[in-house]
Amino acid sequence: MTEAEKAQAIYAARREEQMERYHRDALMLAEKLLDRAAELGATTDEFEEAVRYIQAWTHEVMALQPPTMKFIRRKQRFLLQKGKEELENMPVHGVWPDKTVEGGVRG
Protein backbone atom coordinates (compact mmCIF):
# COMPACT_ATOMS: atom_id res chain seq x y z
CA MET A 1 0.00 0.00 0.00
CA THR A 2 1.46 3.34 -1.02
CA GLU A 3 1.59 6.41 1.22
CA ALA A 4 -1.21 8.02 -0.78
CA GLU A 5 -3.41 4.95 -0.36
CA LYS A 6 -2.68 4.88 3.38
CA ALA A 7 -3.58 8.55 3.68
CA GLN A 8 -6.81 7.98 1.75
CA ALA A 9 -7.71 5.02 3.96
CA ILE A 10 -7.07 7.04 7.13
CA TYR A 11 -9.12 9.95 5.76
CA ALA A 12 -11.99 7.65 4.81
CA ALA A 13 -11.99 6.00 8.26
CA ARG A 14 -11.99 9.37 10.03
CA ARG A 15 -14.74 10.65 7.77
CA GLU A 16 -16.88 7.57 8.40
CA GLU A 17 -16.36 7.89 12.15
CA GLN A 18 -17.27 11.56 12.03
CA MET A 19 -20.44 10.86 10.04
CA GLU A 20 -21.47 8.08 12.43
CA ARG A 21 -20.97 10.41 15.39
CA TYR A 22 -22.89 13.19 13.63
CA HIS A 23 -25.80 10.91 12.81
CA ARG A 24 -25.76 9.43 16.31
CA ASP A 25 -25.80 12.92 17.88
CA ALA A 26 -28.53 14.08 15.50
CA LEU A 27 -30.59 10.99 16.28
CA MET A 28 -30.23 11.55 20.02
CA LEU A 29 -31.32 15.17 19.65
CA ALA A 30 -34.29 14.18 17.50
CA GLU A 31 -35.37 11.61 20.09
CA LYS A 32 -35.13 14.23 22.86
CA LEU A 33 -37.19 16.67 20.80
CA LEU A 34 -39.84 14.04 20.16
CA ASP A 35 -39.92 13.05 23.84
CA ARG A 36 -40.27 16.69 24.92
CA ALA A 37 -43.03 17.29 22.36
CA ALA A 38 -44.87 14.23 23.70
CA GLU A 39 -44.47 15.50 27.30
CA LEU A 40 -46.00 18.82 26.24
CA GLY A 41 -48.85 17.03 24.47
CA ALA A 42 -47.97 18.48 21.06
CA THR A 43 -49.88 17.28 18.04
CA THR A 44 -48.17 16.11 14.86
CA ASP A 45 -49.06 19.39 13.16
CA GLU A 46 -47.62 21.41 16.03
CA PHE A 47 -44.43 19.38 15.98
CA GLU A 48 -44.06 19.77 12.21
CA GLU A 49 -44.61 23.52 12.57
CA ALA A 50 -41.90 23.61 15.25
CA VAL A 51 -39.51 21.76 12.93
CA ARG A 52 -40.25 24.24 10.13
CA TYR A 53 -39.57 27.09 12.57
CA ILE A 54 -36.22 25.55 13.52
CA GLN A 55 -35.30 25.12 9.85
CA ALA A 56 -36.22 28.72 9.03
CA TRP A 57 -34.30 29.98 12.04
CA THR A 58 -31.26 27.92 11.06
CA HIS A 59 -31.32 29.27 7.50
CA GLU A 60 -31.66 32.82 8.83
CA VAL A 61 -28.70 32.39 11.17
CA MET A 62 -26.60 30.86 8.39
CA ALA A 63 -27.44 33.76 6.08
CA LEU A 64 -26.25 36.26 8.70
CA GLN A 65 -22.87 34.61 9.15
CA PRO A 66 -19.97 35.82 7.05
CA PRO A 67 -19.12 33.59 4.09
CA THR A 68 -16.18 31.24 4.41
CA MET A 69 -13.02 31.73 2.40
CA LYS A 70 -13.84 28.55 0.48
CA PHE A 71 -17.17 30.04 -0.57
CA ILE A 72 -15.54 33.34 -1.53
CA ARG A 73 -12.87 31.67 -3.66
CA ARG A 74 -15.45 29.48 -5.39
CA LYS A 75 -17.63 32.53 -6.12
CA GLN A 76 -14.61 34.45 -7.44
CA ARG A 77 -13.70 31.59 -9.79
CA PHE A 78 -17.28 31.42 -10.99
CA LEU A 79 -17.46 35.16 -11.65
CA LEU A 80 -14.08 35.20 -13.38
CA GLN A 81 -15.13 32.34 -15.65
CA LYS A 82 -18.47 34.00 -16.36
CA GLY A 83 -16.68 37.27 -17.15
CA LYS A 84 -14.32 35.53 -19.56
CA GLU A 85 -17.22 33.83 -21.32
CA GLU A 86 -19.11 37.11 -21.60
CA LEU A 87 -16.05 38.85 -23.02
CA GLU A 88 -15.54 36.07 -25.56
CA ASN A 89 -19.19 36.25 -26.64
CA MET A 90 -19.50 40.03 -26.53
CA PRO A 91 -19.98 41.73 -29.88
CA VAL A 92 -17.30 44.23 -30.73
CA HIS A 93 -18.87 47.68 -30.80
CA GLY A 94 -17.50 50.65 -32.66
CA VAL A 95 -15.58 48.73 -35.27
CA TRP A 96 -16.31 49.64 -38.83
CA PRO A 97 -13.82 47.63 -40.90
CA ASP A 98 -14.52 49.45 -44.14
CA LYS A 99 -14.28 52.92 -42.56
CA THR A 100 -11.32 52.55 -40.20
CA VAL A 101 -7.86 53.82 -40.79
CA GLU A 102 -4.59 52.82 -39.26
CA GLY A 103 -4.71 53.06 -35.47
CA GLY A 104 -8.39 52.15 -35.33
CA VAL A 105 -9.70 55.69 -35.82
CA ARG A 106 -12.73 56.02 -38.04
CA GLY A 107 -12.20 58.19 -41.09
N, C-alpha and C positions, 0 to 999 in steps of 0.2 A: 504494500500500500504506500503510495507516494505521500509526501507532506501535504500536498493540496487535497488529496482524498481524505487524509486524516483530519485536516482542518474542516473540510465539508461535513464529515461525519460528526465531529464535535459540535459544529454549528447546528446541524440538524437535530442532534440529541437535545441541545440546550433549547432550541426553538420548540421542540415537542413538549419538553418539560414546562416551559413557560406557558404554552397554550393550554396544557392540562391544568396548570395552576389557575390560569385565568378563567377557564371554564368552570373549574371547581368553585372558585370564589364567586363567580357570577351566579352559579347554581345555588350556592348557600344564601346569597343575598336575595335571590328570587324567592326561595323558600321562606325566608324571614318576612319578606314583604307579603307573601300570600298568607302566612300565619297571622300577621298583624291585621291584615284586611279582614280575615275571618273573625278575629277577636273583636274587631270594631263592627262586625255585622254588615260589611260592605257587600253590595250586590255585584254581579259580574259587570254590569254596565258602569258602576261607580269605579270598580277596579280598573277597567279598561280606560276610563276617562283619566284616572290618576296616572296610568302608564303613559298616555298621550301627553299629559302635562309634564311628566318627567322628561320625555323625549324632546318636547318643545323647549323646555328649560335648558336641557343639555345642548341643543343646537344653538340656542341664544348665547350661552356661555362660551361655546367654541367660537362663535362668530366674533365675540368681543376680544378674544385673545389674539395677540400679535401672531402673524404667520411665521412659520419656522423657516430657517434658511433653506432647507430642502425645497419647500414650497416656492420660495422666492426664486431660487435658481431655476426650478422647473418652469415657472411662469416666464422668466426672462428668456430661456431657451425657446419657449413657445412663441413669444412675441418677436424675438429676433428672426425665427424661421418664417413666421407669418409676414414680417416686414420684407424679408428677402423675396418671398413669393410674390408679394404685391408689387415690389419694384420690378421684378422680372416680367410681370404681366401688365404693368402700367403702360398705357400708350404714351408715346413721346409727343409732347405738346410743343408747338412753336417751331417745328422743323418743316421747312418748305424746301425740299430738295431742289426743285427747279428754280427757286428764287433766292438761294443762299449763295454767298460769296465766301471766299477764303476767310477762315476765322469764325464762321458760323453766323455772320451778320447778314440779315436780309437786305437785299439790294432794292 
